[in-house]
Amino acid sequence: MADTAAQKGMAVPLSAFAAGAVVALLIGVFGKVHDPTLAGTTTLGFDTVIAMKVVVSTVIGVLAVLQLIGALWIYGKLGVRAPSWLGAAHRISGAIALVLAVFVAYHCLWALGLESGRLDDGEKVAPRTVVHGVLGCVVFGAVVVKVVAVRSRRAPGWFLPVAGGLLFALLVAVVLTSAVWYLGAKGWPGSGGY
């Protein structure tokens, strides 16, 4: 009976990780086979699509940190009782971060694709770019895992914090390999940056 309970408890996380892996793989395949184009993209008033992505990605990074703080506060890990409104604020800010991430990912995949090897002009794609692209695909697999963790009533107690922590770590890695790298290399868009 204990083995059956353990297997049942692991069914939700294993299924979620499998579904997340499929989503990440499908996004990556799309990124490789799609012919990148700026048609269908927007700059939201910034000089370039990249400048827009840097600014929006920075906002996503800030929201991710606020999500972590909110989750720690909700679960009583900050030593101060969480206010009653925090759960709703956490869900709303998480939804905003997700919508912004989808928006940025669309622009990354549509305008640039998943780059690796060499570009059409023969230039070698930087390892940072490859890592960023792969992590970007994996983020959306982690989103699937997190949604399952939040919605499942049959998942083990460790699953939600692990899913949330994984998504947070991946988002931070994606922001570090894109917006933070850009800001360090070129400055804030519009302040001498490209």
C-alpha positions, 0 to 999 in steps of 0.5 A, spaced: 500 500 500 505 504 501 508 503 494 502 505 491 501 511 495 508 513 493 507 512 486 500 516 486 504 521 489 509 521 484 505 521 478 503 528 478 510 531 478 512 526 473 507 527 468 508 535 469 515 534 468 514 530 462 509 535 459 513 541 461 519 537 457 514 536 451 512 544 451 520 546 451 522 541 446 516 544 441 518 551 442 525 549 441 523 546 434 519 552 432 525 556 434 529 552 429 525 551 423 522 558 423 525 563 419 526 569 423 523 576 421 521 582 424 514 582 421 509 582 426 513 585 431 513 591 435 518 596 439 512 599 444 516 605 442 523 603 443 528 604 438 529 597 436 525 590 438 531 588 442 531 595 446 524 593 448 525 586 450 531 589 454 526 593 458 520 588 458 525 583 461 528 587 466 521 588 468 520 580 468 526 580 472 523 584 478 517 581 478 520 574 479 524 577 485 517 580 487 514 573 486 520 569 490 519 574 496 511 574 496 512 566 496 517 566 502 512 571 505 506 567 504 509 560 507 511 564 513 519 564 511 520 571 512 518 571 520 513 576 519 505 574 518 503 575 511 497 580 509 491 578 507 492 581 500 498 578 499 496 571 495 491 575 490 497 580 489 502 574 488 497 571 483 496 577 479 503 579 479 505 572 477 500 573 471 503 579 469 510 576 469 507 570 465 504 575 460 510 579 459 514 573 458 510 570 453 510 577 449 518 577 450 519 570 448 514 571 442 519 577 439 525 572 441 522 566 437 519 570 431 525 575 430 531 571 432 529 564 432 533 559 436 540 561 434 546 556 434 552 554 430 553 560 425 548 565 422 547 566 415 553 571 414 557 566 417 558 569 424 559 564 430 553 564 435 556 566 442 555 561 447 551 566 451 546 566 446 545 559 445 544 558 453 539 564 453 535 561 447 535 554 450 533 556 457 528 561 454 525 554 451 525 551 458 522 556 462 515 555 458 516 548 460 517 550 467 511 554 467 507 548 465 510 544 471 508 550 476 501 551 473 500 543 474 503 544 481 499 550 483 492 546 480 493 539 483 490 537 489 494 530 489 501 532 488 506 531 494 507 538 498 514 538 496 512 539 488 509 546 489 516 549 492 520 545 487 516 547 481 516 555 483 523 555 485 525 552 478 521 557 474 524 562 478 531 560 477 530 559 470 527 566 469 533 569 473 538 565 468 534 567 462 534 575 464 541 574 466 543 572 459 539 577 456 537 583 459 543 584 464 548 582 459 545 587 454 545 592 460 552 591 462 555 590 455 551 596 452 548 600 457 540 602 458 537 602 451 536 610 449 542 612 454 548 610 449 545 603 448 543 600 441 
